[in-house]
Amino acid sequence: MIPAFLIIAMAVVSMAVNPGYFLGNLSSNCEHFALVMQNNHTGLRAQCQGHGNTTQCSILDLNDCFGYITANHGFDPVDHGGFNRYMHPKTCRLESDLRLDCQLLSDIHRRIFADLNRGVVNDEGWLKCFENKAVAPPDCATRPAFSDGGHLSGTRSLVASFGMVGAFVAFVMGFLLCQ
């Protein structure tokens, strides 16, 4: 049996190695999410909180953030993963829990998903994945969207609100209580 302190230590080390993967801070400090075209790729646009009460509109090219993983038949965070090589342009829908629902290029009858909270973070007001930072073109806030996430702004799931850290803490607490 693994001691509880060891489990917690492993979680802290994991978060230190790749904090963006676990934090899932998008839904807690960004709003007005939409999918837009950015350099002929699918981009995620959002208004995010920076230092103080400032907000920044930015667009992140999802081609730099996600790749299709055949083992799990979905998109996972992959640095420069080539997101757009695997799906039809403008076929993605942004769902209210920050998941993308896209049409697979090789099979038009198959939908695949990507969880944006797993790969994209707010970095002082700018969307970011890995070391890839979003841009803020002059038309950022007015660029036409092809999917706006429905009623996403202000609607948060428990995991989205507390992120993977909160989910992990709940798991560890549940584990410890069962001992």
Summary of the structure (lengths in Angstrom):
residues: 179
radius of gyration: 17.0
end to end distance: 10.1
largest distance: 56.1
contacts: 550
relative contact order: 0.22
helix: 29%
strand: 32%
